[in-house]
Protein backbone atom coordinates (compact mmCIF):
# COMPACT_ATOMS: atom_id res chain seq x y z
CA UNK A 1 0.00 0.00 0.00
CA UNK A 2 1.28 3.22 -1.03
CA UNK A 3 0.67 6.13 1.28
CA UNK A 4 -0.23 9.28 -0.40
CA UNK A 5 1.62 11.90 1.40
CA UNK A 6 1.04 15.30 0.17
CA UNK A 7 3.21 18.11 1.30
CA UNK A 8 1.46 20.36 3.80
CA UNK A 9 1.05 23.80 2.39
CA UNK A 10 1.55 26.56 4.81
CA UNK A 11 -0.44 29.69 4.48
CA UNK A 12 1.60 32.77 3.96
CA UNK A 13 0.10 35.00 6.64
CA UNK A 14 3.33 36.66 7.57
CA UNK A 15 2.01 37.77 11.03
CA UNK A 16 -0.99 39.68 9.70
CA UNK A 17 -3.34 38.16 12.26
CA UNK A 18 -1.00 39.14 15.09
CA UNK A 19 -0.89 42.74 13.86
CA UNK A 20 -4.69 42.79 13.56
CA UNK A 21 -5.05 41.39 17.06
CA UNK A 22 -2.66 44.02 18.45
CA UNK A 23 -4.53 46.80 16.63
CA UNK A 24 -7.86 45.55 18.02
CA UNK A 25 -6.34 45.38 21.49
CA UNK A 26 -5.05 48.94 21.19
CA UNK A 27 -8.47 50.20 20.08
CA UNK A 28 -10.12 48.35 22.95
CA UNK A 29 -7.62 49.87 25.40
CA UNK A 30 -8.42 53.41 24.21
CA UNK A 31 -12.15 52.72 24.48
CA UNK A 32 -11.78 51.38 28.02
CA UNK A 33 -9.66 54.38 29.00
CA UNK A 34 -12.37 56.69 27.64
CA UNK A 35 -15.04 54.85 29.60
CA UNK A 36 -12.95 55.07 32.78
CA UNK A 37 -12.40 58.81 32.26
CA UNK A 38 -16.12 59.30 31.78
CA UNK A 39 -16.82 57.40 34.99
CA UNK A 40 -14.33 59.50 36.97
CA UNK A 41 -15.82 62.74 35.61
CA UNK A 42 -19.32 61.49 36.44
CA UNK A 43 -18.23 60.84 40.02
CA UNK A 44 -16.80 64.37 40.24
CA UNK A 45 -20.08 65.86 38.94
CA UNK A 46 -22.00 63.73 41.43
CA UNK A 47 -19.85 65.04 44.28
CA UNK A 48 -20.29 68.65 43.15
CA UNK A 49 -24.04 68.19 42.86
CA UNK A 50 -24.22 66.56 46.28
CA UNK A 51 -22.36 69.45 47.91
CA UNK A 52 -24.51 72.05 46.17
CA UNK A 53 -27.68 70.22 47.21
CA UNK A 54 -26.57 70.22 50.84
CA UNK A 55 -25.80 73.94 50.63
CA UNK A 56 -29.22 74.64 49.11
CA UNK A 57 -30.93 72.69 51.89
CA UNK A 58 -29.06 74.68 54.55
CA UNK A 59 -29.90 77.97 52.83
CA UNK A 60 -33.58 77.01 52.57
CA UNK A 61 -33.57 75.96 56.23
CA UNK A 62 -32.20 79.32 57.35
CA UNK A 63 -34.55 81.24 55.03
CA UNK A 64 -37.53 79.44 56.58
CA UNK A 65 -36.25 80.15 60.08
CA UNK A 66 -35.81 83.83 59.28
CA UNK A 67 -39.21 84.17 57.63
CA UNK A 68 -40.85 82.28 60.49
CA UNK A 69 -40.05 84.92 63.06
CA UNK A 70 -36.36 85.52 63.26
CA UNK A 71 -33.37 83.68 64.60
CA UNK A 72 -31.52 84.26 67.84
CA UNK A 73 -27.73 84.37 68.08
CA UNK A 74 -27.47 80.88 69.60
CA UNK A 75 -29.62 79.38 66.82
CA UNK A 76 -27.54 81.15 64.19
CA UNK A 77 -24.31 79.85 65.72
CA UNK A 78 -25.70 76.30 65.79
CA UNK A 79 -26.79 76.58 62.16
CA UNK A 80 -23.35 77.90 61.15
CA UNK A 81 -21.67 75.01 62.97
CA UNK A 82 -24.00 72.51 61.26
CA UNK A 83 -23.12 73.98 57.88
CA UNK A 84 -19.40 73.89 58.66
CA UNK A 85 -19.73 70.20 59.56
CA UNK A 86 -21.89 69.35 56.54
CA UNK A 87 -19.63 70.76 53.82
CA UNK A 88 -15.84 70.81 53.45
CA UNK A 89 -14.40 74.12 54.65
CA UNK A 90 -17.99 75.35 54.99
CA UNK A 91 -18.60 78.92 56.11
CA UNK A 92 -21.99 80.55 56.51
CA UNK A 93 -22.99 84.15 57.15
CA UNK A 94 -26.37 85.82 57.56
CA UNK A 95 -26.38 89.60 57.35
CA UNK A 96 -28.11 92.70 56.08
CA UNK A 97 -26.42 93.73 52.86
CA UNK A 98 -27.08 96.18 50.04
CA UNK A 99 -25.08 94.05 47.58
CA UNK A 100 -25.65 90.44 48.64
CA UNK A 101 -23.86 88.79 45.71
CA UNK A 102 -20.37 89.99 46.68
CA UNK A 103 -17.80 88.87 49.20
CA UNK A 104 -15.57 85.89 49.83
CA UNK A 105 -15.34 83.45 52.71
CA UNK A 106 -12.57 85.41 54.49
CA UNK A 107 -14.23 88.79 53.77
CA UNK A 108 -18.02 88.41 53.59
CA UNK A 109 -18.61 92.03 52.47
CA UNK A 110 -21.69 92.46 54.66
CA UNK A 111 -22.22 96.19 54.89
CA UNK A 112 -25.20 96.26 57.30
CA UNK A 113 -27.16 98.51 54.91
CA UNK A 114 -29.71 97.94 52.23
CA UNK A 115 -32.92 96.05 51.62
CA UNK A 116 -31.66 92.47 51.67
CA UNK A 117 -31.13 89.86 54.32
CA UNK A 118 -28.37 87.78 52.75
CA UNK A 119 -27.61 84.15 53.47
CA UNK A 120 -24.08 83.66 52.15
CA UNK A 121 -22.56 80.18 52.02
CA UNK A 122 -19.08 79.06 50.94
CA UNK A 123 -17.52 75.62 50.67
CA UNK A 124 -14.49 73.87 49.22
CA UNK A 125 -15.48 72.07 46.04
CA UNK A 126 -12.10 71.21 44.55
CA UNK A 127 -10.62 69.84 47.81
CA UNK A 128 -7.78 72.32 48.07
CA UNK A 129 -8.72 73.50 51.57
CA UNK A 130 -9.99 76.91 50.44
CA UNK A 131 -13.73 77.62 50.18
CA UNK A 132 -14.17 78.90 46.61
CA UNK A 133 -17.74 77.86 45.79
CA UNK A 134 -20.46 80.30 46.86
CA UNK A 135 -24.24 80.23 47.18
CA UNK A 136 -26.20 83.36 48.09
CA UNK A 137 -29.86 83.57 49.00
CA UNK A 138 -31.19 87.11 49.40
CA UNK A 139 -34.47 87.89 51.14
CA UNK A 140 -36.00 91.32 50.68
CA UNK A 141 -36.67 93.06 54.00
C-alpha positions as protocol buffer text, in pm:
chain_id: "A"
residue {
  index: 1
  type: UNK
  ca { x: 0 y: 0 z: 0 }
}
residue {
  index: 2
  type: UNK
  ca { x: 128 y: 322 z: -103 }
}
residue {
  index: 3
  type: UNK
  ca { x: 67 y: 613 z: 128 }
}
residue {
  index: 4
  type: UNK
  ca { x: -23 y: 928 z: -40 }
}
residue {
  index: 5
  type: UNK
  ca { x: 162 y: 1190 z: 140 }
}
residue {
  index: 6
  type: UNK
  ca { x: 104 y: 1530 z: 17 }
}
residue {
  index: 7
  type: UNK
  ca { x: 321 y: 1811 z: 130 }
}
residue {
  index: 8
  type: UNK
  ca { x: 146 y: 2036 z: 380 }
}
residue {
  index: 9
  type: UNK
  ca { x: 105 y: 2380 z: 239 }
}
residue {
  index: 10
  type: UNK
  ca { x: 155 y: 2656 z: 481 }
}
residue {
  index: 11
  type: UNK
  ca { x: -44 y: 2969 z: 448 }
}
residue {
  index: 12
  type: UNK
  ca { x: 160 y: 3277 z: 396 }
}
residue {
  index: 13
  type: UNK
  ca { x: 10 y: 3500 z: 664 }
}
residue {
  index: 14
  type: UNK
  ca { x: 333 y: 3666 z: 757 }
}
residue {
  index: 15
  type: UNK
  ca { x: 201 y: 3777 z: 1103 }
}
residue {
  index: 16
  type: UNK
  ca { x: -99 y: 3968 z: 970 }
}
residue {
  index: 17
  type: UNK
  ca { x: -334 y: 3816 z: 1226 }
}
residue {
  index: 18
  type: UNK
  ca { x: -100 y: 3914 z: 1509 }
}
residue {
  index: 19
  type: UNK
  ca { x: -89 y: 4274 z: 1386 }
}
residue {
  index: 20
  type: UNK
  ca { x: -469 y: 4279 z: 1356 }
}
residue {
  index: 21
  type: UNK
  ca { x: -505 y: 4139 z: 1706 }
}
residue {
  index: 22
  type: UNK
  ca { x: -266 y: 4402 z: 1845 }
}
residue {
  index: 23
  type: UNK
  ca { x: -453 y: 4680 z: 1663 }
}
residue {
  index: 24
  type: UNK
  ca { x: -786 y: 4555 z: 1802 }
}
residue {
  index: 25
  type: UNK
  ca { x: -634 y: 4538 z: 2149 }
}
residue {
  index: 26
  type: UNK
  ca { x: -505 y: 4894 z: 2119 }
}
residue {
  index: 27
  type: UNK
  ca { x: -847 y: 5020 z: 2008 }
}
residue {
  index: 28
  type: UNK
  ca { x: -1012 y: 4835 z: 2295 }
}
residue {
  index: 29
  type: UNK
  ca { x: -762 y: 4987 z: 2540 }
}
residue {
  index: 30
  type: UNK
  ca { x: -842 y: 5341 z: 2421 }
}
residue {
  index: 31
  type: UNK
  ca { x: -1215 y: 5272 z: 2448 }
}
residue {
  index: 32
  type: UNK
  ca { x: -1178 y: 5138 z: 2802 }
}
residue {
  index: 33
  type: UNK
  ca { x: -966 y: 5438 z: 2900 }
}
residue {
  index: 34
  type: UNK
  ca { x: -1237 y: 5669 z: 2764 }
}
residue {
  index: 35
  type: UNK
  ca { x: -1504 y: 5485 z: 2960 }
}
residue {
  index: 36
  type: UNK
  ca { x: -1295 y: 5507 z: 3278 }
}
residue {
  index: 37
  type: UNK
  ca { x: -1240 y: 5881 z: 3226 }
}
residue {
  index: 38
  type: UNK
  ca { x: -1612 y: 5930 z: 3178 }
}
residue {
  index: 39
  type: UNK
  ca { x: -1682 y: 5740 z: 3499 }
}
residue {
  index: 40
  type: UNK
  ca { x: -1433 y: 5950 z: 3697 }
}
residue {
  index: 41
  type: UNK
  ca { x: -1582 y: 6274 z: 3561 }
}
residue {
  index: 42
  type: UNK
  ca { x: -1932 y: 6149 z: 3644 }
}
residue {
  index: 43
  type: UNK
  ca { x: -1823 y: 6084 z: 4002 }
}
residue {
  index: 44
  type: UNK
  ca { x: -1680 y: 6437 z: 4024 }
}
residue {
  index: 45
  type: UNK
  ca { x: -2008 y: 6586 z: 3894 }
}
residue {
  index: 46
  type: UNK
  ca { x: -2200 y: 6373 z: 4143 }
}
residue {
  index: 47
  type: UNK
  ca { x: -1985 y: 6504 z: 4428 }
}
residue {
  index: 48
  type: UNK
  ca { x: -2029 y: 6865 z: 4315 }
}
residue {
  index: 49
  type: UNK
  ca { x: -2404 y: 6819 z: 4286 }
}
residue {
  index: 50
  type: UNK
  ca { x: -2422 y: 6656 z: 4628 }
}
residue {
  index: 51
  type: UNK
  ca { x: -2236 y: 6945 z: 4791 }
}
residue {
  index: 52
  type: UNK
  ca { x: -2451 y: 7205 z: 4617 }
}
residue {
  index: 53
  type: UNK
  ca { x: -2768 y: 7022 z: 4721 }
}
residue {
  index: 54
  type: UNK
  ca { x: -2657 y: 7022 z: 5084 }
}
residue {
  index: 55
  type: UNK
  ca { x: -2580 y: 7394 z: 5063 }
}
residue {
  index: 56
  type: UNK
  ca { x: -2922 y: 7464 z: 4911 }
}
residue {
  index: 57
  type: UNK
  ca { x: -3093 y: 7269 z: 5189 }
}
residue {
  index: 58
  type: UNK
  ca { x: -2906 y: 7468 z: 5455 }
}
residue {
  index: 59
  type: UNK
  ca { x: -2990 y: 7797 z: 5283 }
}
residue {
  index: 60
  type: UNK
  ca { x: -3358 y: 7701 z: 5257 }
}
residue {
  index: 61
  type: UNK
  ca { x: -3357 y: 7596 z: 5623 }
}
residue {
  index: 62
  type: UNK
  ca { x: -3220 y: 7932 z: 5735 }
}
residue {
  index: 63
  type: UNK
  ca { x: -3455 y: 8124 z: 5503 }
}
residue {
  index: 64
  type: UNK
  ca { x: -3753 y: 7944 z: 5658 }
}
residue {
  index: 65
  type: UNK
  ca { x: -3625 y: 8015 z: 6008 }
}
residue {
  index: 66
  type: UNK
  ca { x: -3581 y: 8383 z: 5928 }
}
residue {
  index: 67
  type: UNK
  ca { x: -3921 y: 8417 z: 5763 }
}
residue {
  index: 68
  type: UNK
  ca { x: -4085 y: 8228 z: 6049 }
}
residue {
  index: 69
  type: UNK
  ca { x: -4005 y: 8492 z: 6306 }
}
residue {
  index: 70
  type: UNK
  ca { x: -3636 y: 8552 z: 6326 }
}
residue {
  index: 71
  type: UNK
  ca { x: -3337 y: 8368 z: 6460 }
}
residue {
  index: 72
  type: UNK
  ca { x: -3152 y: 8426 z: 6784 }
}
residue {
  index: 73
  type: UNK
  ca { x: -2773 y: 8437 z: 6808 }
}
residue {
  index: 74
  type: UNK
  ca { x: -2747 y: 8088 z: 6960 }
}
residue {
  index: 75
  type: UNK
  ca { x: -2962 y: 7938 z: 6682 }
}
residue {
  index: 76
  type: UNK
  ca { x: -2754 y: 8115 z: 6419 }
}
residue {
  index: 77
  type: UNK
  ca { x: -2431 y: 7985 z: 6572 }
}
residue {
  index: 78
  type: UNK
  ca { x: -2570 y: 7630 z: 6579 }
}
residue {
  index: 79
  type: UNK
  ca { x: -2679 y: 7658 z: 6216 }
}
residue {
  index: 80
  type: UNK
  ca { x: -2335 y: 7790 z: 6115 }
}
residue {
  index: 81
  type: UNK
  ca { x: -2167 y: 7501 z: 6297 }
}
residue {
  index: 82
  type: UNK
  ca { x: -2400 y: 7251 z: 6126 }
}
residue {
  index: 83
  type: UNK
  ca { x: -2312 y: 7398 z: 5788 }
}
residue {
  index: 84
  type: UNK
  ca { x: -1940 y: 7389 z: 5866 }
}
residue {
  index: 85
  type: UNK
  ca { x: -1973 y: 7020 z: 5956 }
}
residue {
  index: 86
  type: UNK
  ca { x: -2189 y: 6935 z: 5654 }
}
residue {
  index: 87
  type: UNK
  ca { x: -1963 y: 7076 z: 5382 }
}
residue {
  index: 88
  type: UNK
  ca { x: -1584 y: 7081 z: 5345 }
}
residue {
  index: 89
  type: UNK
  ca { x: -1440 y: 7412 z: 5465 }
}
residue {
  index: 90
  type: UNK
  ca { x: -1799 y: 7535 z: 5499 }
}
residue {
  index: 91
  type: UNK
  ca { x: -1860 y: 7892 z: 5611 }
}
residue {
  index: 92
  type: UNK
  ca { x: -2199 y: 8055 z: 5651 }
}
residue {
  index: 93
  type: UNK
  ca { x: -2299 y: 8415 z: 5715 }
}
residue {
  index: 94
  type: UNK
  ca { x: -2637 y: 8582 z: 5756 }
}
residue {
  index: 95
  type: UNK
  ca { x: -2638 y: 8960 z: 5735 }
}
residue {
  index: 96
  type: UNK
  ca { x: -2811 y: 9270 z: 5608 }
}
residue {
  index: 97
  type: UNK
  ca { x: -2642 y: 9373 z: 5286 }
}
residue {
  index: 98
  type: UNK
  ca { x: -2708 y: 9618 z: 5004 }
}
residue {
  index: 99
  type: UNK
  ca { x: -2508 y: 9405 z: 4758 }
}
residue {
  index: 100
  type: UNK
  ca { x: -2565 y: 9044 z: 4864 }
}
residue {
  index: 101
  type: UNK
  ca { x: -2386 y: 8879 z: 4571 }
}
residue {
  index: 102
  type: UNK
  ca { x: -2037 y: 8999 z: 4668 }
}
residue {
  index: 103
  type: UNK
  ca { x: -1780 y: 8887 z: 4920 }
}
residue {
  index: 104
  type: UNK
  ca { x: -1557 y: 8589 z: 4983 }
}
residue {
  index: 105
  type: UNK
  ca { x: -1534 y: 8345 z: 5271 }
}
residue {
  index: 106
  type: UNK
  ca { x: -1257 y: 8541 z: 5449 }
}
residue {
  index: 107
  type: UNK
  ca { x: -1423 y: 8879 z: 5377 }
}
residue {
  index: 108
  type: UNK
  ca { x: -1802 y: 8841 z: 5359 }
}
residue {
  index: 109
  type: UNK
  ca { x: -1861 y: 9203 z: 5247 }
}
residue {
  index: 110
  type: UNK
  ca { x: -2169 y: 9246 z: 5466 }
}
residue {
  index: 111
  type: UNK
  ca { x: -2222 y: 9619 z: 5489 }
}
residue {
  index: 112
  type: UNK
  ca { x: -2520 y: 9626 z: 5730 }
}
residue {
  index: 113
  type: UNK
  ca { x: -2716 y: 9851 z: 5491 }
}
residue {
  index: 114
  type: UNK
  ca { x: -2971 y: 9794 z: 5223 }
}
residue {
  index: 115
  type: UNK
  ca { x: -3292 y: 9605 z: 5162 }
}
residue {
  index: 116
  type: UNK
  ca { x: -3166 y: 9247 z: 5167 }
}
residue {
  index: 117
  type: UNK
  ca { x: -3113 y: 8986 z: 5432 }
}
residue {
  index: 118
  type: UNK
  ca { x: -2837 y: 8778 z: 5275 }
}
residue {
  index: 119
  type: UNK
  ca { x: -2761 y: 8415 z: 5347 }
}
residue {
  index: 120
  type: UNK
  ca { x: -2408 y: 8366 z: 5215 }
}
residue {
  index: 121
  type: UNK
  ca { x: -2256 y: 8018 z: 5202 }
}
residue {
  index: 122
  type: UNK
  ca { x: -1908 y: 7906 z: 5094 }
}
residue {
  index: 123
  type: UNK
  ca { x: -1752 y: 7562 z: 5067 }
}
residue {
  index: 124
  type: UNK
  ca { x: -1449 y: 7387 z: 4922 }
}
residue {
  index: 125
  type: UNK
  ca { x: -1548 y: 7207 z: 4604 }
}
residue {
  index: 126
  type: UNK
  ca { x: -1210 y: 7121 z: 4455 }
}
residue {
  index: 127
  type: UNK
  ca { x: -1062 y: 6984 z: 4781 }
}
residue {
  index: 128
  type: UNK
  ca { x: -778 y: 7232 z: 4807 }
}
residue {
  index: 129
  type: UNK
  ca { x: -872 y: 7350 z: 5157 }
}
residue {
  index: 130
  type: UNK
  ca { x: -999 y: 7691 z: 5044 }
}
residue {
  index: 131
  type: UNK
  ca { x: -1373 y: 7762 z: 5018 }
}
residue {
  index: 132
  type: UNK
  ca { x: -1417 y: 7890 z: 4661 }
}
residue {
  index: 133
  type: UNK
  ca { x: -1774 y: 7786 z: 4579 }
}
residue {
  index: 134
  type: UNK
  ca { x: -2046 y: 8030 z: 4686 }
}
residue {
  index: 135
  type: UNK
  ca { x: -2424 y: 8023 z: 4718 }
}
residue {
  index: 136
  type: UNK
  ca { x: -2620 y: 8336 z: 4809 }
}
residue {
  index: 137
  type: UNK
  ca { x: -2986 y: 8357 z: 4900 }
}
residue {
  index: 138
  type: UNK
  ca { x: -3119 y: 8711 z: 4940 }
}
residue {
  index: 139
  type: UNK
  ca { x: -3447 y: 8789 z: 5114 }
}
residue {
  index: 140
  type: UNK
  ca { x: -3600 y: 9132 z: 5068 }
}
residue {
  index: 141
  type: UNK
  ca { x: -3667 y: 9306 z: 5400 }
}
